[in-house]
Amino acid sequence: MMNTSSLPKSFDELINQSEKPVLVDFWAEWCGACKMVSPTIQRIASEYKGKLLTVKVNVDEKPHISGRYQITGIPTIMMFHQGRILMRMSGALPYEALKAEVEKRLDGV
């Protein structure tokens, strides 16, 4: 989903230093709702290429990141820009709902 040639060294660097907002999908392999929302996340990533970075964080593989943001239910979708949390939503959101929230946040950046 993301150009890995210029990836920062850490998640913190990405969300704190990226010029573009970063949409983060907190998910797990065993999560059915996560699999349902994955195509929506991919569609948003494609439509907003150049305006938004999109990353997936597997909560089982990165518990220190999900713990820091108190992710208790997945999928949880968050948007960051230069260290600030712009958005946080949980559940298998329909495309139109997620797109509307992303649009609102991008307009303010």
Rosetta blueprint (number, residue, H / E / L):
1 M L
2 M L
3 N L
4 T H
5 S H
6 S H
7 L L
8 P L
9 K L
10 S L
11 F H
12 D H
13 E H
14 L H
15 I H
16 N H
17 Q H
18 S L
19 E L
20 K L
21 P L
22 V E
23 L E
24 V E
25 D E
26 F E
27 W E
28 A L
29 E L
30 W L
31 C L
32 G H
33 A H
34 C H
35 K H
36 M H
37 V H
38 S H
39 P H
40 T H
41 I H
42 Q H
43 R H
44 I H
45 A H
46 S H
47 E H
48 Y L
49 K L
50 G L
51 K L
52 L L
53 L E
54 T E
55 V E
56 K E
57 V E
58 N E
59 V L
60 D L
61 E L
62 K L
63 P H
64 H H
65 I H
66 S H
67 G H
68 R H
69 Y L
70 Q L
71 I L
72 T L
73 G L
74 I L
75 P L
76 T E
77 I E
78 M E
79 M E
80 F E
81 H E
82 Q L
83 G L
84 R E
85 I E
86 L E
87 M E
88 R E
89 M E
90 S E
91 G L
92 A L
93 L L
94 P L
95 Y H
96 E H
97 A H
98 L H
99 K H
100 A H
101 E H
102 V H
103 E H
104 K H
105 R H
106 L H
107 D H
108 G L
109 V L
